[in-house]
């Protein structure tokens, strides 16, 4: 292709081929037929091949013309996308946030905690649910921007991680109406006689619940233990037994799971943290997650 190749000439050829004739192309472009014909001949001259040949009252593509038409189709289809793509790039910058979620954190709580960060355009979120220690390792290797957990990161000289308190919530006991009526009788002693679902020991909440049972001299009738909080709530909502959950999401529990609150687990709270690799958070979306008092920490 010579240096005198002209994309405007290619465009005129493309329109002629689309319309099937010089006259129809001239009408579409609001130009003289002679001008269109001259531009196409100039393209053929610069390429050194014949692209069109007469056929009745119109024209058809030669073999070389078919190849040129395929390339022209690709060029001008891309050209049609150029303007909106440039406008979008100029007015919108995608912001990505890679979030690790400890499997012990209730997923309804995650939605609540993330609200300040997701209220904005051009957002792309990536969530990864895993065990707490594995998430901290990924965070230290910068595979994640932040980890949401039910405990602070433990001190570790090799991992420079900072825990930022997000929220805390009292814990209550929940169940379907069929269990709720029975459980309310002589609550909380009733938890020794009806099925109870609990998080496993890897959850920070489990230790607090065990102490609560000890204080009330209750030996719970444990029907299931779950590492994943979403599974715990799902099995509770299916009627397998009563289960603990944070009051922070009481509306969502009622509407999403159809369960009722039996009573408060007095003195037991669940705490939630955003763990990052920086003491002073710089990621704009992570910063939005933090209460105002924590942003300048």
C-alpha positions in Angstrom: 0.0 0.0 0.0 1.5 3.3 -1.1 1.9 6.4 1.0 -0.7 8.1 -1.2 -3.4 5.6 0.1 -6.4 7.6 1.2 -9.0 6.3 3.6 -11.6 8.7 2.3 -11.2 7.0 -1.1 -11.7 3.6 0.7 -14.8 4.9 2.3 -16.3 5.9 -1.0 -15.5 2.5 -2.5 -17.1 0.9 0.6 -20.3 2.9 0.1 -20.4 2.0 -3.6 -20.0 -1.6 -2.8 -22.7 -1.5 -0.1 -25.2 0.3 -2.4 -24.4 -1.7 -5.5 -23.8 1.2 -7.8 -22.2 4.6 -8.3 -25.6 6.4 -8.6 -27.0 5.0 -5.4 -23.8 5.8 -3.6 -23.7 9.3 -4.9 -27.3 9.8 -3.7 -26.5 8.4 -0.2 -23.4 10.7 0.1 -25.1 13.7 -1.6 -22.2 13.9 -4.1 -21.9 13.9 -7.9 -21.6 10.5 -9.6 -18.5 11.7 -11.4 -16.8 12.7 -8.1 -17.5 9.3 -6.5 -16.3 7.5 -9.6 -13.1 9.5 -9.7 -12.4 8.7 -6.0 -12.9 5.0 -6.5 -10.6 5.0 -9.6 -8.0 6.9 -7.5 -8.2 4.1 -4.9 -7.7 1.4 -7.5 -4.7 3.3 -8.9 -3.1 3.5 -5.5 -3.7 -0.2 -4.8 -2.7 -1.3 -8.4 -5.8 -3.5 -8.8 -9.4 -3.3 -10.2 -11.9 -3.4 -7.4 -15.2 -3.0 -9.2 -16.6 -4.1 -12.6 -19.8 -3.2 -14.4 -22.8 -5.5 -14.0 -26.0 -4.4 -15.6 -26.9 -0.9 -14.4 -24.6 -1.3 -11.3 -21.3 -2.7 -10.3 -20.0 -5.9 -8.6 -16.8 -6.7 -6.7 -13.8 -8.3 -8.4 -11.9 -10.9 -6.4 -9.6 -8.2 -5.2 -12.6 -6.0 -4.5 -14.0 -8.7 -2.2 -10.8 -8.8 -0.1 -10.8 -5.0 0.0 -14.5 -5.0 1.0 -13.9 -7.4 3.9 -11.1 -5.2 5.2 -13.1 -2.0 4.7 -16.1 -3.5 6.6 -13.8 -4.2 9.6 -12.2 -0.7 9.4 -15.5 1.2 9.3 -17.3 -0.9 11.8 -14.5 -0.2 14.2 -14.7 3.4 13.2 -18.3 3.6 14.2 -17.3 2.5 17.7 -14.4 5.0 18.0 -16.4 8.1 19.0 -18.5 6.5 21.9 -15.4 4.7 23.1 -13.4 7.8 23.3 -16.2 9.7 25.0 -16.6 7.0 27.6 -12.8 6.9 28.2 -12.8 10.7 28.7 -15.8 10.8 31.1 -15.5 7.6 33.0 -12.6 5.8 34.8 -13.3 2.3 36.0 -12.5 1.8 39.7 -11.7 -1.8 40.7 -11.9 -3.2 44.2 -10.8 -6.7 45.1 -12.4 -7.8 48.4 -11.7 -10.8 50.4 -14.5 -12.0 52.7 -13.9 -14.3 55.6 -16.3 -17.2 55.4 -17.4 -16.6 59.0 -18.8 -13.2 58.1 -22.6 -13.2 57.4 -23.1 -12.4 53.8 -26.0 -10.1 54.6 -23.6 -8.1 56.7 -21.1 -7.9 53.9 -23.8 -6.2 51.7 -24.5 -3.8 54.5 -20.9 -3.0 55.1 -20.2 -2.5 51.4 -22.9 0.1 50.8 -20.7 3.2 51.2 -18.3 1.9 48.6 -20.8 0.7 45.9 -22.8 3.9 45.7 -21.0 5.2 42.6 -20.6 4.8 38.9 -17.9 2.9 37.0 -17.3 0.4 39.8 -16.0 -3.2 39.3 -16.0 -5.5 42.3 -14.3 -8.8 42.7 -15.2 -10.8 45.8 -13.3 -13.8 47.1 -14.6 -15.8 50.0 -12.1 -17.9 51.9 -10.7 -18.7 55.3 -9.3 -15.9 57.4 -5.6 -16.8 57.3 -5.6 -17.5 53.6 -7.2 -14.1 52.9 -4.5 -12.3 55.0 -1.8 -14.0 52.9 -3.4 -12.9 49.7 -3.8 -9.4 51.1 -0.1 -9.3 52.0 0.8 -10.3 48.5 -1.5 -7.5 47.1 -3.8 -9.9 45.5 -6.6 -8.2 47.4 -7.3 -4.6 48.3 -9.1 -5.2 51.5 -10.3 -8.1 53.7 -13.7 -8.0 55.6 -13.5 -10.2 58.7 -15.0 -10.8 62.1 -11.7 -10.2 63.9 -8.7 -8.0 63.7 -5.5 -9.2 62.0 -3.2 -10.8 64.6 0.2 -9.1 65.2 2.8 -10.4 62.7 6.2 -8.9 62.1 6.3 -10.4 58.6 2.9 -9.0 57.6 2.3 -5.3 57.8 -1.5 -5.4 58.1 -3.8 -2.8 59.7 -7.3 -3.5 61.1 -9.9 -0.8 60.8 -13.1 -1.2 62.8 -16.2 -1.0 60.6 -19.2 -1.9 62.8 -20.4 -4.1 65.7 -23.8 -5.6 66.4 -25.6 -7.4 69.2 -26.4 -11.0 68.5 -29.9 -12.5 68.8 -31.3 -16.0 68.3 -33.5 -16.6 65.2 -35.7 -19.4 63.9 -38.7 -20.2 61.7 -42.1 -19.5 63.4 -42.5 -23.3 64.0 -39.4 -23.3 66.2 -39.8 -19.8 67.5 -43.0 -20.4 69.4 -41.4 -23.4 71.2 -38.1 -21.7 71.8 -39.7 -18.6 73.4 -41.1 -20.8 76.2 -38.5 -20.6 79.0 -35.9 -18.8 76.8 -32.9 -19.2 76.9 -33.1 -22.5 78.8 -35.2 -23.8 75.9 -32.0 -23.9 73.8 -31.0 -27.1 75.7 -34.0 -28.9 74.3 -34.4 -27.7 70.7 -31.9 -28.0 67.8 -29.3 -25.3 67.7 -27.1 -24.3 64.8 -23.7 -22.8 65.5 -20.6 -21.5 63.7 -17.6 -23.6 64.1 -14.6 -22.7 66.3 -12.9 -20.9 63.5 -15.4 -18.1 63.9 -14.6 -15.4 66.5 -18.3 -15.5 67.5 -18.2 -19.1 68.6 -16.0 -18.4 71.6 -18.4 -15.7 72.8 -21.4 -18.0 72.3 -19.8 -20.8 74.3 -19.1 -18.4 77.2 -22.7 -17.2 77.0 -24.0 -20.8 77.3 -21.7 -21.4 80.2 -22.9 -18.3 82.0 -26.5 -19.5 81.6 -25.6 -23.1 82.5 -27.1 -24.2 79.2 -25.8 -27.3 77.4 -27.1 -26.6 73.9 -28.6 -29.3 71.7 -26.3 -28.8 68.7 -27.8 -30.0 65.5 -25.1 -28.5 63.1 -21.9 -26.5 63.0 -21.0 -24.5 60.0 -17.8 -22.8 58.8 -19.7 -20.7 56.3 -22.2 -18.3 57.7 -24.4 -18.3 54.7 -24.9 -22.1 55.0 -25.7 -21.7 58.7 -28.5 -19.2 57.9 -29.7 -21.2 55.0 -30.1 -24.4 57.1 -31.7 -22.3 59.9 -34.2 -20.8 57.4 -35.0 -24.3 56.2 -36.2 -25.3 59.7 -33.2 -27.3 60.9 -33.0 -25.3 64.2 -32.5 -22.0 65.8 -29.4 -20.0 65.0 -27.5 -16.8 66.1 -27.2 -13.8 63.8 -26.4 -10.1 64.2 -29.2 -7.6 64.8 -27.5 -5.4 62.2 -29.3 -7.2 59.5 -32.6 -7.9 61.3 -34.8 -6.5 58.4 -32.9 -8.6 55.8 -33.3 -11.8 58.0 -37.0 -11.3 58.2 -37.6 -10.5 54.6 -35.0 -12.9 53.0 -35.3 -15.9 55.3 -38.8 -15.5 56.8 -37.4 -16.1 60.4 -38.3 -14.5 63.7 -36.2 -13.2 66.5 -36.5 -15.3 69.6 -34.5 -13.2 72.0 -31.3 -11.3 72.5 -28.0 -13.1 73.2 -27.3 -10.7 76.0 -23.7 -9.5 76.3 -22.6 -11.0 73.0 -21.6 -8.8 70.1 -20.0 -9.5 66.7 -17.4 -7.1 65.4 -16.4 -6.4 61.8 -13.2 -5.1 60.5 -11.7 -3.9 57.2 -8.1 -5.2 57.0 -5.7 -3.4 54.7 -2.0 -3.2 54.0 -1.9 0.5 54.9 -2.5 2.3 58.2 -3.8 5.3 56.3 -6.0 3.9 53.6 -5.4 5.4 50.1 -7.7 3.2 47.9 -10.7 5.5 47.3 -13.3 2.7 47.7 -11.7 1.2 50.8 -11.6 4.7 52.3 -15.4 5.0 51.8 -16.0 1.8 53.8 -14.4 3.3 56.9 -16.2 5.4 59.5 -15.0 9.0 59.5 -13.1 8.5 62.7 -11.0 5.8 61.1 -10.1 7.6 57.9 -7.4 9.7 59.5 -5.9 6.9 61.6 
